[in-house]
Amino acid sequence: MTATTAESSIWETLNQGRWAFVRFYAYIGLSLGISAMAMYGQGGYDEDAFLYQILGSQGLIWGGTGILLGCAVAAVLSAIKPALLNGRVAPNTVPWLDGSLLMVVLAVVAAQFEPAAAQISYEDQSNLIAAKIIMAMNVVYIFSAVAYIAYLFAPESFIGRVATWSAWFATYAGGTALLLRWHESYLFDMGMGHAPVSNLYEVFILLFMITAAVYLSFERRYQAKAMGAFVMLLVSAGVFFGIWLDSIGQGDIKPLVPALQSYWMKIHVPMNFVGYGAFAVACGAGMAYLLRHRIEANNSSSKMLKIFPTLEQLDQLAYKSVAVGFPAFTLATILGAVWAAEAWGGYWSWDPKETWALIVWLVYGAYLHARVSHGWHGKALAWWAVAGFLVTIFCFLGVNMYLSGLHSYGRLS
């Protein structure tokens, strides 16, 4: 057995059967424990110190109790009905939860290397650890994109593994950096602390992570490595934009404007970017479909055709991506409406951001309707996936940069 085969075997064992089932319920117990702490813990939910409530002794007690109860429930259920161990929900979910936990652990470790309080300055944040990790993330994402493109022309297994593992490394680096920025926001002032999803720079990093993670999960499941050249090219384009944002001072940690001082931000914004990231992967699949279609039309003997997924597979991957992103984007829009009612007194106000969010929702809703109800597929839907992402980019970026309204706090300053 080779090292790669052994690694794959261990991974599959950990993410199937009893191991996955127990971890799944342990994570549910952890979530419920933290939620119970927020509602009934000493001092109640503190918006200004939520991160430290979770990582402190209260979080350890409540979260640990939840984990133990979750494991107990898993043991009882598996004893009563052993067939539950063969379900697909736990094996499909626990790798994502494991990854999130690993990011938390890495962030806690990295936080030990933050500069001393006397060396921390709001005016110059360049010595903070998160900035250095983000710089490494940028370099590795670009390197990964180059490796994926090289794989199209030299499909060696080594190049493919380098491309995949560098993408995973950059994704974990991005998640670690965002969690560190959350911690670093408290280093300036406890009242200034907030989740790292409050400005364009931070949400761009979140978008890179989600886009790469969705793609990498598809790559592992459907062996669609050639599609990575297109998806990671989109991520790299975003990396360059993020570097520009940082160069004009948009990468600094800043206090939240009053409109964002709400727990809804921690839910609405990440859910929104699950939708955006999945739509980016659909765009990458659409681009790959169009290129393969063109190659087949002009040169059916091209060696590149052996590397690409088939047209049918690419069509399916674009559809699956939209099927992931559309429900997430729908939920984010609903949550945003609830937040708006709480903040502004109305669920909908036809603000430019809300209007364009509705346009994006209609574009992908129509895509799914055409696919499911009318049997559309192929080149037309590939172009639709690409055009839909262009609309998404304007909703995400163009509105923030060029239009004003109730969401104008997201504009460049």
VOGU-3710 file (C-alpha; in Angstrom, 3 decimals, decimal comma):
1> mtattaessi> 0,000/0,000/0,000  1,427/3,404/-0,988  1,470/6,408/1,335  -1,239/8,114/-0,730  -3,475/5,051/-0,615  -2,957/4,662/3,126  -3,787/8,324/3,700  -6,959/7,992/1,631  -7,962/4,827/3,514  -7,509/6,503/6,909
11> wetlnqgrwa> -9,494/9,528/5,742  -12,380/7,367/4,531  -12,423/5,380/7,784  -12,614/8,521/9,909  -15,412/9,992/7,799  -17,696/6,971/7,618  -19,734/4,815/9,955  -19,543/5,196/13,727  -16,634/7,659/13,735  -18,493/10,136/11,541
21> fvrfyayigl> -21,832/9,546/13,287  -20,447/10,266/16,782  -18,540/13,370/15,623  -21,629/14,676/13,863  -23,701/14,529/17,042  -20,791/15,904/19,083  -20,761/18,971/16,820  -24,532/19,337/17,187  -24,121/19,122/20,958  -21,359/21,750/20,848
31> slgisamamy> -23,578/24,131/18,868  -26,502/23,628/21,223  -24,236/24,061/24,244  -22,877/27,377/22,971  -26,420/28,524/22,138  -27,596/27,580/25,625  -24,670/29,513/27,096  -25,692/32,602/25,134  -29,240/32,364/26,485  -28,721/31,117/30,033
41> gqggydedaf> -25,033/31,525/30,869  -23,630/33,881/33,458  -23,950/37,432/32,202  -25,969/36,346/29,148  -25,005/37,041/25,545  -22,445/39,850/25,221  -22,219/41,198/21,690  -18,915/42,941/22,465  -17,182/39,830/23,817  -18,922/36,917/22,119
51> lyqilgsqgl> -15,668/35,403/20,833  -14,158/35,288/24,310  -17,363/33,940/25,807  -16,993/30,938/23,494  -13,265/30,462/24,142  -13,445/31,152/27,872  -14,277/28,915/30,813  -18,029/29,329/30,261  -17,702/28,186/26,669  -15,593/25,229/27,772
61> iwggtgillg> -18,189/24,142/30,339  -21,290/24,657/28,216  -19,698/23,465/24,972  -18,047/20,479/26,646  -21,328/19,460/28,245  -23,017/19,707/24,870  -20,351/17,524/23,282  -20,745/14,831/25,944  -24,523/14,856/25,570  -24,183/14,709/21,783
71> cavaavlsai> -21,898/11,668/22,026  -24,339/10,005/24,431  -27,240/10,598/22,045  -25,166/9,175/19,173  -24,366/6,054/21,220  -28,021/5,497/22,122  -29,316/6,065/18,590  -26,693/3,800/17,010  -27,545/1,066/19,528  -31,284/1,352/18,913
81> kpallngrva> -31,028/1,635/15,139  -27,614/0,540/13,748  -28,736/1,372/10,195  -28,257/5,066/11,059  -24,496/4,498/10,908  -24,823/3,995/7,142  -26,531/7,350/6,520  -24,966/9,975/4,276  -25,648/13,155/6,262  -22,860/12,659/8,818
91> pntvpwldgs> -20,128/11,581/6,313  -20,976/14,547/4,071  -21,028/17,041/6,938  -18,252/16,150/9,380  -15,316/16,946/7,028  -16,567/20,545/6,816  -16,999/20,735/10,580  -13,581/19,160/11,156  -12,065/21,759/8,854  -13,772/24,583/10,724
101> llmvvlavva> -12,499/23,220/14,040  -8,977/22,968/12,644  -9,112/26,636/11,622  -10,140/27,567/15,166  -7,224/25,567/16,609  -4,765/27,151/14,170  -6,079/30,623/15,009  -5,698/29,991/18,751  -2,105/28,843/18,202  -1,284/31,794/15,934
111> aqfepaaaqi> -2,795/34,228/18,453  0,011/33,331/20,862  2,449/35,070/18,516  0,615/38,396/18,379  2,761/41,436/19,348  2,653/42,768/22,886  -0,054/45,293/23,764  2,481/48,149/23,775  3,393/47,344/20,147  -0,186/47,341/18,830
121> syedqsnlia> -1,288/50,544/17,132  -4,591/51,302/15,424  -2,775/53,610/12,996  -0,249/50,937/11,910  -1,623/47,397/11,861  1,089/45,877/9,679  2,697/43,947/12,553  -0,433/41,921/13,317  -0,174/38,204/12,543  -3,362/37,999/10,451
131> akiimamnvv> -1,917/40,366/7,842  1,102/38,112/7,368  -1,075/35,007/7,039  -3,277/36,767/4,468  -0,163/37,671/2,483  0,837/34,000/2,460  -2,724/33,032/1,468  -2,599/35,418/-1,508  0,676/33,990/-2,770  -0,436/30,370/-2,381
141> yifsavayia> -3,816/30,936/-4,103  -2,033/32,454/-7,095  0,490/29,595/-7,075  -2,385/27,103/-6,966  -4,054/28,728/-9,976  -0,781/28,522/-11,928  -0,408/24,855/-10,944  -3,956/24,033/-12,069  -3,358/25,763/-15,417  -0,053/23,903/-15,792
151> ylfapesfig> -1,935/20,660/-15,122  -4,067/21,264/-18,231  -0,946/21,177/-20,413  1,118/18,713/-18,364  -1,316/16,402/-16,560  1,213/14,863/-14,200  -0,166/13,515/-10,922  2,491/15,449/-8,980  1,399/18,772/-10,485  -2,224/17,911/-9,770
161> rvatwsawfa> -1,493/17,103/-6,119  0,513/20,314/-5,711  -2,387/22,331/-7,153  -4,942/20,681/-4,865  -2,919/20,795/-1,650  -1,845/24,403/-2,203  -5,512/25,357/-2,667  -6,393/23,603/0,600  -3,474/25,277/2,382  -4,549/28,731/1,216
171> tyaggtalll> -8,147/28,050/2,237  -7,146/27,056/5,776  -4,813/30,056/5,921  -7,690/32,349/4,964  -9,997/30,910/7,613  -7,271/31,148/10,254  -6,562/34,760/9,287  -10,224/35,778/9,506  -10,560/34,267/12,975  -7,369/36,058/14,002
181> rwhesylfdm> -8,756/39,354/12,717  -11,766/38,758/14,961  -9,382/38,360/17,917  -7,271/41,332/16,811  -10,291/43,621/16,687  -10,585/43,094/20,447  -6,921/43,944/20,993  -7,596/47,581/20,100  -10,703/47,924/22,251  -13,129/45,364/23,677
191> gmghapvsnl> -16,018/47,519/22,475  -14,560/47,535/18,948  -14,430/43,751/18,600  -16,575/42,242/15,830  -16,834/39,280/13,482  -14,564/39,669/10,420  -17,323/40,090/7,836  -17,827/43,848/8,008  -16,058/45,263/4,930  -15,130/44,413/1,346
201> yevfillfmi> -11,613/43,269/2,239  -12,774/40,747/4,826  -15,644/39,351/2,779  -13,352/38,936/-0,228  -11,219/36,575/1,861  -14,396/34,771/2,922  -15,413/34,498/-0,745  -12,030/32,982/-1,707  -12,359/30,379/1,017  -15,907/29,351/0,199
211> taavylsfer> -15,311/29,245/-3,560  -12,198/27,108/-3,152  -13,815/24,828/-0,556  -16,906/24,175/-2,701  -14,742/23,471/-5,734  -12,316/21,219/-3,835  -15,195/19,144/-2,478  -16,438/18,661/-6,052  -12,927/17,845/-7,244  -12,570/15,099/-4,637
221> ryqakamgaf> -15,999/13,629/-5,282  -16,198/13,908/-9,081  -12,498/13,870/-10,106  -12,901/17,226/-11,838  -9,376/18,550/-11,379  -9,231/20,276/-14,772  -12,077/22,567/-13,695  -9,755/23,958/-11,026  -7,906/26,002/-13,645  -11,043/28,067/-14,209
231> vmllvsagvf> -12,294/28,290/-10,616  -8,886/29,163/-9,168  -8,373/31,703/-11,942  -11,486/33,485/-10,660  -10,145/33,248/-7,102  -6,787/34,682/-8,201  -8,507/37,608/-9,900  -10,230/38,303/-6,585  -6,879/37,992/-4,769  -5,410/40,774/-6,907
241> fgiwldsigq> -8,426/42,947/-6,164  -8,014/42,205/-2,453  -4,345/43,220/-2,650  -5,428/46,511/-4,221  -7,999/47,049/-1,460  -5,271/46,538/1,122  -2,966/48,969/-0,700  -5,529/51,787/-0,372  -6,097/51,171/3,348  -9,221/49,020/3,137
251> gdikplvpal> -7,494/46,089/4,838  -7,294/47,733/8,251  -9,544/46,643/11,105  -12,046/49,417/11,773  -14,912/49,965/14,226  -18,336/48,792/13,107  -20,807/51,370/11,897  -24,033/51,292/13,976  -26,024/49,522/11,240  -23,712/46,480/11,480
261> qsywmkihvp> -23,700/46,193/15,254  -26,027/43,207/15,296  -25,775/39,454/15,741  -27,584/39,151/12,389  -24,345/40,128/10,645  -22,665/36,904/11,802  -25,424/34,857/10,148  -26,572/36,849/7,123  -23,187/37,704/5,602  -21,541/34,231/5,685
271> mnfvgygafa> -24,704/32,616/4,317  -24,758/35,180/1,507  -21,208/34,251/0,542  -21,954/30,548/0,492  -24,280/31,503/-2,351  -21,694/33,732/-4,054  -18,959/31,089/-3,747  -21,150/28,338/-5,201  -22,152/30,634/-8,075  -18,435/31,250/-8,761
281> vacgagmayl> -17,865/27,485/-9,013  -20,836/27,232/-11,400  -19,219/29,949/-13,503  -15,948/27,981/-13,549  -17,825/24,862/-14,672  -19,569/26,885/-17,367  -16,251/28,285/-18,624  -14,754/24,782/-18,710  -17,831/23,525/-20,596  -17,538/26,261/-23,222
291> lrhrieanns> -13,823/25,630/-23,740  -14,273/21,881/-24,064  -17,186/22,402/-26,451  -14,999/24,655/-28,609  -12,067/22,207/-28,563  -14,343/19,342/-29,587  -15,744/21,425/-32,443  -12,320/22,477/-33,760  -10,006/19,600/-32,851  -11,588/16,422/-31,612
301> sskmlkifpt> -8,164/14,735/-31,231  -6,772/17,277/-28,746  -4,975/15,664/-25,791  -6,617/18,191/-23,474  -9,951/16,408/-23,928  -8,570/13,461/-21,922  -8,051/15,750/-18,920  -11,354/17,609/-18,922  -14,529/16,124/-17,475  -17,065/15,312/-20,179
311> leqldqlayk> -19,550/17,943/-21,298  -22,284/16,104/-19,424  -20,206/16,068/-16,220  -19,423/19,793/-16,478  -23,085/20,519/-17,111  -23,965/18,509/-13,989  -21,300/20,257/-11,887  -22,599/23,693/-12,866  -26,112/22,589/-11,939  -24,986/21,102/-8,616
321> svavgfpaft> -23,140/24,318/-7,777  -26,222/26,439/-8,417  -28,307/23,914/-6,461  -25,970/24,506/-3,488  -25,785/28,279/-3,856  -29,428/29,112/-4,547  -30,916/27,836/-1,246  -28,074/29,487/0,705  -28,593/32,794/-1,120  -32,367/32,534/-0,614
331> latilgavwa> -31,939/31,993/3,134  -29,438/34,874/3,305  -31,943/37,172/1,581  -34,683/36,172/4,039  -32,333/36,730/6,989  -31,364/40,093/5,517  -35,023/41,092/5,339  -35,498/40,154/9,005  -32,389/42,164/9,914  -33,689/45,120/7,896
341> aeawggywsw> -37,010/45,002/9,753  -35,143/45,120/13,054  -32,713/47,877/11,985  -34,825/50,066/9,706  -38,409/49,110/10,511  -39,236/47,449/7,172  -38,489/44,141/5,492  -37,856/45,587/2,018  -37,112/49,103/0,816  -35,914/48,628/-2,805
351> dpketwaliv> -32,456/49,782/-1,815  -29,956/49,205/-4,720  -28,340/46,291/-2,868  -31,715/44,687/-2,185  -32,832/45,239/-5,771  -29,725/43,621/-7,223  -29,951/40,758/-4,744  -33,455/40,133/-6,076  -32,101/40,227/-9,649  -29,441/37,637/-8,754
361> wlvygaylha> -32,091/35,475/-7,097  -34,296/35,666/-10,195  -31,378/34,861/-12,524  -30,491/31,644/-10,705  -34,098/30,788/-9,929  -34,798/30,985/-13,662  -31,690/28,836/-14,312  -33,027/26,088/-12,031  -36,519/26,410/-13,496  -35,198/26,070/-17,052
371> rvshgwhgka> -33,083/23,083/-16,047  -35,563/21,180/-13,887  -38,906/22,044/-15,454  -37,963/22,446/-19,110  -34,991/20,114/-19,408  -32,518/22,745/-20,602  -28,862/21,758/-20,539  -25,644/22,196/-22,431  -24,160/25,312/-23,999  -27,077/27,628/-23,256
381> lawwavagfl> -26,933/26,946/-19,523  -23,124/27,172/-19,547  -23,401/30,722/-20,879  -26,161/31,342/-18,318  -23,861/30,264/-15,467  -21,127/32,625/-16,687  -23,487/35,558/-17,249  -25,202/34,910/-13,928  -21,911/35,259/-12,098  -21,244/38,581/-13,846
391> vtifcflgvn> -24,584/39,781/-12,447  -23,535/38,415/-9,036  -20,244/40,320/-9,192  -22,082/43,565/-9,837  -24,453/42,855/-6,955  -21,541/42,121/-4,645  -18,974/44,623/-5,861  -20,465/47,116/-8,310  -23,303/48,160/-6,003  -20,875/48,646/-3,115
401> mylsglhsyg> -18,507/50,747/-5,212  -20,827/52,836/-7,377  -24,331/52,996/-5,900  -25,516/54,556/-2,674  -28,384/53,609/-0,409  -29,117/52,043/2,947  -26,183/49,678/2,379  -23,756/52,521/1,608  -21,660/51,599/4,661  -20,231/48,842/2,472
411> rls> -18,811/51,329/-0,039  -15,119/52,102/-0,366  -14,074/54,983/1,875
//
